[in-house]
Amino acid sequence: QVQLAESGGGLVQPGGSLRLSCEGSGSINNIYAMAWYRQAPGNQRELVARIIDGITRNSTYYAGSVKGRFTISKDDVKNTVVLQMNSLKPEDTAVYLCNIVASGSVYWGQGTQVTVSS
């Protein structure tokens, strides 16, 4: 059974940084993409950042609201995806969820709360 475990959320002041990590366990093969989504109360779930395996190089996507502030990276051997978040703003407050697409299946973590407030 595949499980994704997120860590690194918490409370941070505006302008601060957090590093989210998601480790997958179980049988995860042929990873196509790893991503972070977020969902704030009353809002739809939105894609924050995604990294897709490529033959010669990986491709990354960032939502416009986080571009230049967030960086996604991964470790295929450890089945880990990391989201480095800098220059955080109050509007970044949300539950952040890890997502992995592998072998035609989609896996989700339980989420980790990020609160940006003074």
C-alpha positions as CSV (number, residue, x, y, z in Angstrom):
1,Q,0.0,0.0,0.0
2,V,1.4,3.4,-1.0
3,Q,1.5,6.1,1.6
4,L,2.7,9.7,1.4
5,A,3.8,11.5,4.5
6,E,4.2,15.3,4.5
7,S,6.2,17.3,7.0
8,G,7.5,20.8,7.5
9,G,4.4,22.8,7.9
10,G,3.8,25.3,10.6
11,L,3.4,29.0,11.5
12,V,5.7,31.5,10.0
13,Q,5.8,35.3,9.8
14,P,5.3,37.1,6.5
15,G,8.6,37.1,4.6
16,G,9.7,33.9,6.3
17,S,10.6,30.5,4.8
18,L,9.4,26.9,5.2
19,R,10.5,23.7,3.7
20,L,7.9,21.0,3.0
21,S,8.9,17.4,2.5
22,C,6.9,14.5,1.3
23,E,8.2,10.9,1.4
24,G,6.4,8.1,-0.3
25,S,6.5,4.6,1.1
26,G,5.3,1.3,-0.4
27,S,5.5,0.1,-4.0
28,I,5.9,3.3,-6.1
29,N,7.2,2.6,-9.5
30,N,7.5,4.5,-12.8
31,I,6.9,7.9,-11.3
32,Y,5.6,10.3,-13.9
33,A,5.1,13.5,-11.8
34,M,5.4,14.8,-8.3
35,A,3.6,17.9,-7.2
36,W,2.3,20.1,-4.4
37,Y,-1.2,21.4,-4.2
38,R,-2.8,23.6,-1.6
39,Q,-6.3,24.3,-0.4
40,A,-7.4,27.2,1.7
41,P,-10.8,27.3,3.5
42,G,-13.6,28.1,1.1
43,N,-11.2,27.7,-1.9
44,Q,-10.7,25.0,-4.5
45,R,-7.6,22.9,-4.4
46,E,-4.9,24.5,-6.6
47,L,-1.7,23.2,-8.1
48,V,1.2,25.0,-6.6
49,A,4.2,23.3,-8.3
50,R,4.8,20.2,-10.2
51,I,7.9,18.4,-11.5
52,I,7.6,15.9,-14.4
53,D,10.2,13.3,-15.3
54,G,11.7,13.8,-18.7
55,I,14.0,11.6,-20.7
56,T,16.8,14.1,-20.8
57,R,15.6,16.7,-18.3
58,N,12.8,17.2,-15.9
59,S,10.2,19.9,-16.4
60,T,8.7,22.1,-13.7
61,Y,5.6,24.2,-13.4
62,Y,4.8,26.8,-10.9
63,A,1.6,28.7,-10.3
64,G,2.0,32.4,-11.1
65,S,1.4,33.4,-7.5
66,V,4.4,31.5,-6.3
67,K,6.8,31.7,-9.2
68,G,10.2,33.1,-8.1
69,R,9.4,32.3,-4.4
70,F,8.9,28.6,-4.3
71,T,11.2,25.8,-5.6
72,I,10.2,22.2,-6.1
73,S,12.8,19.4,-6.2
74,K,12.7,15.6,-5.9
75,D,14.7,12.5,-5.1
76,D,13.6,9.6,-7.1
77,V,15.6,7.1,-5.1
78,K,14.0,8.2,-1.8
79,N,10.6,8.9,-3.5
80,T,10.7,12.3,-1.9
81,V,9.5,15.7,-3.2
82,V,10.4,18.9,-1.5
83,L,8.9,22.4,-1.7
84,Q,11.1,25.2,-0.5
85,M,9.0,28.2,0.2
86,N,10.6,31.7,0.6
87,S,9.2,35.2,1.0
88,L,5.9,33.7,2.3
89,K,2.8,35.9,2.3
90,P,-0.4,35.6,4.3
91,E,-2.2,34.5,1.1
92,D,0.0,31.4,1.1
93,T,-1.8,30.1,4.1
94,A,-3.4,26.8,3.3
95,V,-3.2,23.0,3.7
96,Y,-0.5,21.8,1.4
97,L,-0.9,18.3,-0.1
98,C,1.7,16.1,-1.7
99,N,0.7,14.3,-5.0
100,I,2.5,11.6,-6.9
101,V,1.4,10.1,-10.2
102,A,3.0,6.7,-10.9
103,S,2.1,3.7,-13.0
104,G,-1.3,5.3,-13.9
105,S,-2.3,5.8,-10.3
106,V,-2.6,9.1,-8.3
107,Y,-1.6,9.2,-4.7
108,W,-2.3,12.0,-2.2
109,G,-0.8,12.8,1.2
110,Q,-3.0,13.9,4.2
111,G,-1.7,17.5,4.0
112,T,0.3,19.8,6.2
113,Q,-0.9,23.2,7.5
114,V,1.0,26.3,6.5
115,T,0.0,29.5,8.3
116,V,1.6,32.8,7.4
117,S,0.8,35.4,10.0
118,S,2.3,38.1,12.1
